[in-house]
Amino acid sequence: MSFFGVPLSGLIAAQDALQSVSNNLANLDTVGYKDQTTSFSDIFAQSSATNGEGDPIESGLGTEASSTTSDFSDGTTTETDVPSNMALSGDGFFVTESTAGTVSYTRAGDFTTNSSGEIVTTGGDTVMGYPATNGVVDSTAALQPLTVNLGSAISATPTSEFTVPSNLDSAATTGTTFTSTAKVYDSLGSPITVSVDYTKTASNTWSYSVDVPNTVTGATPSTGTTSIASGTMSFDSSGNLTSPTGSVALSIPTLADGAASLSMNWDLSNTSGAATITQTDQTSTNGTSTQDGYAAGTLSSYSISSNGTIEGVYSNGVTSALGQVAVATFGNEQGLSQAGTSTFTETAASGVANVGVAGTGGRATIAGGYTESSNVDVASEFSKMIVAQEAYQANAKTVTTLDTIAQDTVAMLSN
């Protein structure tokens, strides 16, 4: 009899709801898992018949599962201290690619690195992002696998400019000498100590000599120094440097260690244009020197910033960008197709992925060294379980009642 189909559809619906609840609870500890809810719709038989008042005569035929929706709200974040782990805060997904070239999207950031140094998911898919060249990220380039090879080398870079903030004592007597030093590097990464000797020659006037040890140039005696620049500094009545300005060009044509000739600028002003050499009525002092060269080194550690930039730290103290993790958003997240293991794939319903930099365009920010936990709420799941259980029992009772009526009807007809 067709009326048995109505409660049977209810039994199937209740079973689907219980299956959704049990799946959520089973993934309570799954990183990046999103709580799912099964929705149902009623089934009506369409009829052209009408009653005496002209109203259509329709009868319900039960229910069926109409959709499964995912709750894409943030789960709690857990610190792991694993540098390759990441957690998203806000809208978006990590972009991953399988060895077959299939692109997927996930919130599960419990990433590791493979033998090639690539950041990968637990399933082996590579995490995609923007490449970096010489520490500069190109966010307009095509996405590619992100790599962090601990122990990989970075070549030495010779110094091209340096500065030593200094104040010269305006009250010093003529003939007073004050020295500043800075450490720079040649093309082989060998450190060189550059010294600047200031000697007061008159009011508001100092001579200077820039020297390097003879061991650097190979000059004799080895204990002496070689001058690579000299001149006169003039200050106005307020202690401001008036000459020279900008920078002083320095050159070391020959280096004893076989490095290339070294040309660099001694900057006399900072990036804001303010002079770094002053003359005031205070004891002559030096500030912290800065320069842009460094020795060779190897990658010793890395971290991931909120915008997804992977910052590598080298043994020589240099910090350099290794790449940047990409984040994708969708016009309709519910239109994504779940591919298992907390991953999703793009569909016509979801729309095309809008891929870009974390923290821009409404995209989530990234917490490096953290993972996002499942957002399943146990109390809510038990409430849904009770409702589904009650529905199952009610529909089962209906089937039993209909069966009793059917048996009584058959018994009456057989008599």
C-alpha positions as CSV (number, residue, x, y, z in Angstrom):
1,M,0.0,0.0,0.0
2,S,1.4,3.4,-1.0
3,F,0.6,5.0,2.4
4,F,3.5,2.9,3.9
5,G,5.8,5.1,1.9
6,V,5.1,8.2,4.0
7,P,6.4,6.9,7.4
8,L,9.2,5.0,5.6
9,S,10.4,8.3,4.1
10,G,10.3,9.7,7.6
11,L,12.4,6.8,8.9
12,I,15.0,7.4,6.1
13,A,15.0,11.1,6.9
14,A,15.6,10.5,10.6
15,Q,18.4,8.0,9.7
16,D,20.0,10.7,7.4
17,A,19.8,13.2,10.3
18,L,21.4,10.7,12.7
19,Q,24.1,9.9,10.2
20,S,24.9,13.6,9.9
21,V,25.1,14.0,13.7
22,S,27.2,10.9,14.1
23,N,29.6,12.1,11.4
24,N,30.0,15.4,13.1
25,L,30.7,13.8,16.5
26,A,33.2,11.4,14.8
27,N,35.1,14.4,13.5
28,L,35.0,16.3,16.8
29,D,38.9,16.3,16.8
30,T,39.4,16.6,13.1
31,V,41.5,19.7,12.3
32,G,39.5,22.2,10.2
33,Y,36.3,20.1,10.1
34,K,33.1,22.1,9.6
35,D,29.9,21.0,11.3
36,Q,27.2,19.7,8.8
37,T,23.4,19.8,9.0
38,T,21.1,17.9,6.8
39,S,17.9,19.7,5.7
40,F,14.7,18.1,4.5
41,S,11.7,19.1,2.3
42,D,8.2,17.7,2.1
43,I,6.9,15.7,-0.9
44,F,3.4,16.4,-2.2
45,A,1.4,14.5,-4.8
46,Q,0.2,16.9,-7.5
47,S,-3.5,16.5,-8.3
48,S,-5.9,18.1,-10.7
49,A,-8.9,17.2,-8.6
50,T,-10.7,19.8,-6.6
51,N,-13.2,19.8,-3.8
52,G,-16.6,21.4,-3.8
53,E,-15.2,24.8,-3.1
54,G,-12.7,24.5,-5.9
55,D,-9.7,24.0,-3.7
56,P,-7.1,21.5,-5.0
57,I,-7.0,18.1,-3.4
58,E,-3.4,17.2,-2.6
59,S,-1.9,14.6,-0.2
60,G,1.5,14.5,1.4
61,L,3.8,11.7,0.4
62,G,6.5,12.2,3.1
63,T,9.9,13.9,3.2
64,E,13.3,13.7,1.6
65,A,16.8,15.1,2.2
66,S,17.0,18.4,0.2
67,S,20.6,19.6,1.1
68,T,23.5,19.3,3.5
69,T,24.9,22.6,4.7
70,S,28.3,23.2,6.3
71,D,28.9,25.7,9.1
72,F,31.9,27.6,7.9
73,S,32.3,29.7,11.0
74,D,35.7,29.7,12.7
75,G,36.7,26.9,15.0
76,T,39.0,27.6,18.0
77,T,42.7,27.8,17.3
78,T,45.3,25.7,19.1
79,E,49.0,26.5,19.3
80,T,51.2,23.7,18.1
81,D,54.6,25.4,17.8
82,V,55.0,23.6,14.4
83,P,56.1,26.4,12.0
84,S,54.3,24.8,9.0
85,N,51.0,24.7,10.8
86,M,48.5,27.4,10.0
87,A,45.0,28.5,11.1
88,L,42.7,30.8,9.3
89,S,40.7,33.5,11.1
90,G,37.8,34.7,8.9
91,D,36.5,33.8,5.5
92,G,38.6,31.7,3.1
93,F,40.4,28.5,2.4
94,F,44.0,27.4,1.8
95,V,44.7,26.4,-1.8
96,T,46.2,23.0,-2.4
97,E,47.1,20.9,-5.5
98,S,47.5,17.2,-5.9
99,T,50.2,15.4,-7.9
100,A,47.6,15.0,-10.6
101,G,47.0,18.7,-10.7
102,T,43.6,18.8,-9.0
103,V,43.1,22.0,-7.1
104,S,41.3,21.7,-3.7
105,Y,40.5,24.1,-0.9
106,T,40.8,23.4,2.8
107,R,40.7,24.9,6.3
108,A,42.7,22.0,7.8
109,G,46.1,23.7,8.3
110,D,48.0,20.8,10.0
111,F,50.6,21.0,7.2
112,T,54.0,19.4,7.2
113,T,57.0,19.4,4.8
114,N,58.0,16.6,2.5
115,S,61.4,15.4,1.6
116,S,61.7,18.2,-1.0
117,G,60.9,20.9,1.6
118,E,57.4,21.6,0.1
119,I,54.6,22.5,2.5
120,V,52.0,19.7,2.1
121,T,48.7,18.5,3.6
122,T,48.4,15.3,5.5
123,G,47.3,13.7,2.3
124,G,50.4,14.9,0.4
125,D,48.8,17.8,-1.6
126,T,51.1,20.8,-1.9
127,V,50.1,24.1,-0.4
128,M,50.0,26.8,-3.0
129,G,51.1,30.5,-2.8
130,Y,53.1,33.2,-4.4
131,P,56.9,32.9,-5.1
132,A,59.6,35.2,-3.7
133,T,62.8,36.2,-5.5
134,N,65.7,37.6,-3.4
135,G,63.3,38.1,-0.5
136,V,60.6,39.9,-2.6
137,V,57.2,38.3,-3.0
138,D,55.5,38.6,-6.4
139,S,51.7,38.5,-5.6
140,T,50.9,38.9,-9.3
141,A,52.7,35.6,-10.3
142,A,50.9,32.3,-10.8
143,L,50.5,30.1,-7.8
144,Q,53.2,27.5,-7.1
145,P,54.1,25.1,-4.4
146,L,55.6,26.7,-1.3
147,T,59.1,25.4,-0.3
148,V,61.1,25.8,3.0
149,N,64.3,23.9,2.7
150,L,66.0,24.1,6.2
151,G,69.7,24.1,5.7
152,S,69.5,25.7,2.2
153,A,72.2,28.3,1.6
154,I,72.0,32.0,1.0
155,S,74.9,33.6,-0.8
156,A,77.0,36.4,0.6
157,T,76.1,39.9,-0.4
158,P,78.6,42.7,-0.4
159,T,77.8,46.0,1.4
160,S,76.6,48.7,-0.9
161,E,75.9,51.3,1.8
162,F,76.4,51.8,5.5
163,T,75.8,54.5,8.1
164,V,77.1,55.3,11.6
165,P,75.0,57.9,13.5
166,S,77.4,60.1,15.5
167,N,77.5,63.3,17.4
168,L,80.7,65.3,17.6
169,D,81.3,67.4,20.7
170,S,81.2,71.1,19.7
171,A,83.1,72.0,22.9
172,A,86.1,69.7,22.0
173,T,89.4,71.5,21.6
174,T,91.2,71.7,18.3
175,G,93.2,68.5,17.6
176,T,90.7,66.3,19.4
177,T,90.1,63.0,17.6
178,F,87.0,60.8,17.8
179,T,86.5,57.4,16.1
180,S,83.4,55.6,14.7
181,T,83.5,52.0,13.4
182,A,81.2,49.9,11.2
183,K,81.3,46.3,10.1
184,V,80.7,45.7,6.4
185,Y,81.1,42.7,4.1
186,D,82.9,41.9,0.9
187,S,81.6,39.7,-2.0
188,L,82.9,36.6,-0.2
189,G,81.0,37.5,3.0
190,S,84.2,38.3,4.9
191,P,83.6,41.0,7.5
192,I,85.6,44.3,7.3
193,T,85.9,46.8,10.0
194,V,85.7,50.3,8.6
195,S,86.8,53.1,11.0
196,V,86.1,56.8,10.6
197,D,88.5,59.2,12.5
198,Y,87.2,62.7,13.1
199,T,89.7,65.4,14.1
200,K,88.6,68.9,15.1
201,T,90.5,71.4,13.0
202,A,88.6,74.6,13.8
203,S,85.2,75.9,15.1
204,N,82.5,73.9,13.4
205,T,85.0,72.1,11.3
206,W,86.3,68.6,11.5
207,S,88.6,66.5,9.1
208,Y,87.7,62.9,8.6
209,S,89.6,59.8,7.4
210,V,88.0,56.5,6.5
211,D,90.3,53.6,7.0
212,V,90.4,49.8,6.8
213,P,93.1,47.4,8.2
214,N,96.0,46.6,5.9
215,T,95.1,43.0,6.3
216,V,92.1,43.7,4.2
217,T,94.0,45.3,1.3
218,G,97.2,43.3,1.7
219,A,99.2,46.5,2.3
220,T,102.3,46.4,4.5
221,P,102.9,46.5,7.4
222,S,100.0,44.2,8.3
223,T,99.4,46.1,11.5
224,G,98.7,49.4,9.8
225,T,95.6,50.9,8.1
226,T,94.8,52.0,4.5
227,S,92.9,55.2,4.0
228,I,90.1,54.8,1.4
229,A,88.6,58.4,1.8
230,S,89.3,61.7,3.5
231,G,87.9,65.2,3.6
232,T,86.5,68.0,5.7
233,M,83.1,68.2,7.5
234,S,81.5,71.6,8.1
235,F,78.6,72.4,10.5
236,D,76.4,75.5,10.9
237,S,75.9,77.4,14.1
238,S,73.1,75.0,15.0
239,G,75.3,71.9,14.7
240,N,73.8,70.8,11.4
241,L,76.0,69.2,8.8
242,T,76.4,71.5,5.8
243,S,79.2,69.7,3.9
244,P,79.5,67.1,2.6
245,T,75.8,66.0,2.2
246,G,74.1,62.9,1.0
247,S,76.9,60.3,1.0
248,V,80.6,59.7,0.5
249,A,81.6,57.2,-2.1
250,L,84.2,54.7,-0.9
251,S,86.1,52.1,-2.8
252,I,88.5,49.2,-1.9
253,P,90.0,48.2,-5.3
254,T,91.9,45.2,-4.1
255,L,91.1,42.8,-1.3
256,A,93.6,40.3,0.1
257,D,91.0,37.5,0.4
258,G,90.4,37.5,-3.4
259,A,87.0,39.1,-3.2
260,A,85.8,41.5,-5.9
261,S,86.6,45.2,-5.5
262,L,84.2,46.8,-3.0
263,S,82.4,50.0,-3.8
264,M,80.0,51.4,-1.3
265,N,78.5,54.6,0.1
266,W,78.9,56.0,3.5
267,D,75.5,57.5,4.0
268,L,75.4,60.9,5.9
269,S,71.6,61.0,6.1
270,N,68.9,58.5,6.9
271,T,65.9,57.5,4.8
272,S,64.0,60.6,6.0
273,G,66.8,62.8,4.8
274,A,67.9,63.9,8.2
275,A,71.7,64.1,8.7
276,T,73.2,61.2,10.8
277,I,76.3,63.3,11.8
278,T,75.7,66.2,14.1
279,Q,77.8,68.6,16.2
280,T,76.3,69.7,19.6
281,D,77.6,70.5,23.0
282,Q,77.5,67.0,24.2
283,T,80.1,64.2,24.6
284,S,81.0,62.7,21.3
285,T,79.0,59.5,20.9
286,N,78.1,56.8,18.3
287,G,74.8,55.3,17.5
288,T,74.1,51.8,16.1
289,S,75.7,51.3,12.7
290,T,73.6,49.8,9.9
291,Q,74.6,48.3,6.5
292,D,73.0,46.1,3.9
293,G,75.6,43.4,3.3
294,Y,75.9,40.0,4.9
295,A,77.9,36.8,5.0
296,A,76.8,33.5,3.5
297,G,74.4,31.5,5.7
298,T,71.9,28.7,5.8
299,L,68.2,28.6,6.6
300,S,67.8,27.8,10.2
301,S,64.1,28.5,10.9
302,Y,61.0,30.2,9.5
303,S,57.7,31.6,10.6
304,I,54.4,32.6,8.9
305,S,53.0,36.1,9.4
306,S,49.3,37.1,9.4
307,N,49.4,38.0,5.7
308,G,50.8,34.5,4.9
309,T,54.4,35.7,4.2
310,I,56.9,32.9,5.1
311,E,59.8,34.7,6.8
312,G,63.0,32.6,6.7
313,V,65.7,33.2,9.3
314,Y,69.3,32.4,8.3
315,S,72.3,31.6,10.4
316,N,73.9,34.9,9.4
317,G,71.0,36.8,11.0
318,V,69.3,37.7,7.7
319,T,65.5,37.5,7.5
320,S,64.1,37.0,4.0
321,A,60.7,36.2,2.5
322,L,60.5,32.7,1.1
323,G,57.0,33.0,-0.4
324,Q,53.5,33.9,0.6
325,V,50.5,31.5,1.3
326,A,47.5,32.2,-0.9
327,V,43.9,32.3,0.5
328,A,40.7,31.7,-1.6
329,T,37.2,32.9,-1.0
330,F,33.9,32.0,-2.8
331,G,30.7,33.9,-3.6
332,N,28.7,30.9,-2.3
333,E,30.6,28.6,0.1
334,Q,27.6,26.3,0.4
335,G,28.0,25.5,-3.3
336,L,31.4,23.8,-2.7
337,S,31.6,20.1,-3.2
338,Q,33.1,18.2,-0.3
339,A,35.9,15.9,-1.4
340,G,36.7,14.4,2.0
341,T,39.5,15.0,4.5
342,S,38.1,18.5,5.2
343,T,38.7,19.5,1.6
344,F,36.4,21.1,-1.0
345,T,36.4,21.6,-4.7
346,E,35.0,24.4,-6.8
347,T,31.6,24.0,-8.6
348,A,29.4,26.1,-10.8
349,A,27.3,26.8,-7.7
350,S,30.2,28.0,-5.6
351,G,31.5,30.3,-8.3
352,V,35.1,30.8,-9.3
353,A,37.7,31.0,-6.5
354,N,38.8,34.5,-5.7
355,V,42.5,33.9,-4.8
356,G,44.6,36.6,-3.2
357,V,46.7,37.7,-0.2
358,A,45.5,36.9,3.3
359,G,44.0,39.8,5.2
360,T,42.9,41.7,2.0
361,G,39.7,41.7,0.1
362,G,37.7,40.2,3.0
363,R,40.0,37.2,3.2
364,A,41.0,35.6,6.5
365,T,44.3,36.3,8.2
366,I,46.7,33.5,9.1
367,A,48.1,32.4,12.4
368,G,51.4,30.6,11.9
369,G,52.2,27.8,14.4
370,Y,48.5,27.2,15.1
371,T,45.7,24.9,13.8
372,E,42.0,25.5,13.6
373,S,39.9,22.9,15.5
374,S,36.6,21.4,14.5
375,N,33.7,23.8,15.1
376,V,31.4,21.0,16.1
377,D,29.4,21.8,19.3
378,V,28.7,18.7,21.3
379,A,25.7,20.1,23.1
380,S,24.1,21.1,19.9
381,E,24.8,17.7,18.3
382,F,23.1,15.8,21.2
383,S,20.1,18.1,20.8
384,K,19.8,17.2,17.1
385,M,20.4,13.5,18.0
386,I,17.4,13.6,20.4
387,V,15.1,15.2,17.8
388,A,16.2,12.7,15.1
389,Q,15.7,9.8,17.5
390,E,12.2,11.0,18.5
391,A,11.3,11.4,14.8
392,Y,12.6,7.9,14.0
393,Q,10.5,6.4,16.9
394,A,7.4,8.3,15.8
395,N,7.7,7.1,12.2
396,A,8.4,3.6,13.3
397,K,5.2,3.7,15.5
398,T,3.3,4.9,12.4
399,V,4.6,2.0,10.4
400,T,3.5,-0.4,13.1
401,T,0.0,1.1,13.3
402,L,-0.5,1.0,9.6
403,D,0.7,-2.6,9.6
404,T,-1.9,-3.4,12.2
405,I,-4.7,-1.7,10.3
406,A,-3.7,-3.5,7.1
407,Q,-3.8,-6.9,8.8
408,D,-7.2,-6.1,10.4
409,T,-8.5,-5.0,7.0
410,V,-7.3,-8.2,5.3
411,A,-8.8,-10.3,8.1
412,M,-12.2,-8.5,7.6
413,L,-12.1,-9.1,3.9
414,S,-11.3,-12.7,4.2
415,N,-14.3,-13.4,6.5
